[in-house]
Amino acid sequence: MKNSSRQAGFTLVELAIVMTIIGLLIGGILKGQELMRNARLTATIAQARSYEAAITGFRDATGSLPGDLRNAGNRLPGCTTACSPPVATAGNSFIGDPAWAENDWDSQAVTLAATNTDVGSETLLFWLHMLQFGLISGVSSETMNGAAMSWGVTHPASRLNGGFIVGYANGQNVTPGGTTGGVRPNGLFIAIVSSPTDDLNETPGIKPLQAKQVAQLDRKMDDGRPSAGFVQAYGVEATCFSGAALVYAENSMGQDCGAIIRVQ
């Protein structure tokens, strides 16, 4: 008996259609990921600018920088004495250690106490004061109750990765991995770091961002140069920025980069 059945298979046209559909799906996924990355970048820039506006609003209303307000426990809504900065440094127009950069960009934050005596407490009070004044969200009033340092509690998380800390750079040192030929940071800065207890340093693989992310942020906010302007990079030389720190190493895929942004 003759077998008339045939084994079915894809024709070249059908294969081309399938490959086209797969290509469109992959392209859509990649495009979607790019759109999400761009959205997170835009949101992070909006965060930084909102903090700058909040600082200005707080100072206009109180005559002081947030975190530096004398007797804040009696002046801010819902505050206790833990909201007040150390008496010795309150009102000096610095947030935390005035030689933060000069002292190797060490972590300044400490747990708040009923009576604060450590200048590092101002770096937590900076966010708490703006929260209690109704100027920002993303942190918690539990900070004044001695909450442990974490994103969303004592410090705001970044939409990109990690979160924000604050400190004052006095122009006496370059950012980690930077060049002595660059512009030394001077003023009040917020920095994007992996953990609120992090130092700014050159340890590879543990930074919050890739070089291309910091480069995009820098170009959108400032001059696109890692060691100049009010947005600067810190991290691992060569895999964060190359040469004399004048160009971002955008082909690098390592988590070797972070950013500092001057807000005052």
Secondary structure, 3 states (H helix, E strand, C coil): CCCCCCCCCCCHHHHHHHHHHHHHHHHHHHHHHHHHHHHHHHHHHHHHHHHHHHHHHHHHHHCCCCCCCCCHHHHCCCCCHHHCCCCCCCCCCCCCCCCCCCCCCCCCCCCCCCCCCCHHHHHHHHHHHHHHCCCCCCCCHHHHHCCCCCECCCECECCCCCEEEEEEEECCCCCCCCCCCCCCCEEEEEEEECCCCCCCCCCCCCCCECHHHHHHHHHHHCCCCCCCCCEEEEECECCCEECCCCEECCCCCCCCEEEEEECC
